[in-house]
Amino acid sequence: MTDQRPAPAAPAAGLRERKKRRTRDALLRAALLLFVSQGYEKTTVDEITDAVDVSQRTFFRYFANKEEVAFAVQDLVESHFVAALRARPDAEGPLEAMRNAVLASWDTIGEAIAEVVPVDLYMRTYRLIESTPALLAVHLRRSTELEERISLLIAAREGLDVDADPRPRVAVAAFSGVMRVTGRLWGQGEDASVAAIRRMTEACLDQIGPALASDWR
C-alpha cells in the first residue's frame, strides 16, 4: 500500500519566507534610522548589520549596497503609483489620470509603507534624499527611468506609438517636473507628514493650467 501522507514542505517554506522578510525589514529599518540620524554617507554597512546583529553576508543577501536600501521604500511608493495609474478609467485624459493616480496613491500608501517601516521614518528618508547630493543624483536618474515607464503606459492607454508621437513623453515630463517641485517645496517646509505632501502635490498640480496660460498678469 502506497503512503499517501504529504510532506510538510509548504508550511516550512512559508516559515522561511516570513523569517527572510523579517530580516530584510529589520535591516531596512535599521539602515533608514541610521541614515536620518547621522547621515547617509557617514553610515557604514557594519553599523547597519551591528544594529540587527547579523553578518555583512546577510546584508548583501538582501541588498546590493547602501543605495539600494535608501531607495527600497521609494520603489514601493513608485510601484504603488504605477498600479494606481493603470487602474484609472480610460475616459480620463493623460494629465487627469496621472493627477488622480498620484493623489489616490498618497491617500492609500501609508498602509503599504507601514508594513515595512514606520511611515514617519520613510518621510524623513524622503527628505534626506532631497537634501543629500549623492542620493539626489540617484533620485534624478531613477526619476528619468520612471518617466519612460510611465510614458509607455500613457502611450498604451491612448493607443499611441511613443516613438512616433512625442505627446506621452511631453505630458509625463510636465507632470514629473511638477512632482520634483512638489518634493523640493515640501522638503523645505516644517510639516513632514503624508497629508502635507499630498496637499502640496494637489496645490502644485493646480498650477499647471495657469502656468501654461499665455498671460500671467
Buried (B, 14 or more C-beta within 10 A) or exposed (E): EEEEEEEEEEEEEEEEEEEEEEBBBBBBBBBBBBBBEEEBEEBEBEEBBEBBEBEEEBBEEBBEEBBBBBBBBBEBBBEBBBEBBEEBEEEBEBBEBBBBBBBBBBEEBBEBBEEBBEBBBBBBBBBBBBBBEEBBEBBEEBBEEBBEEBBBBBBEBBEBEBEEEEBBBEBBBBBBBBBBBBBEBBBEEEEBBBEBBBBBBBEBBEEBEEEEEEEEE
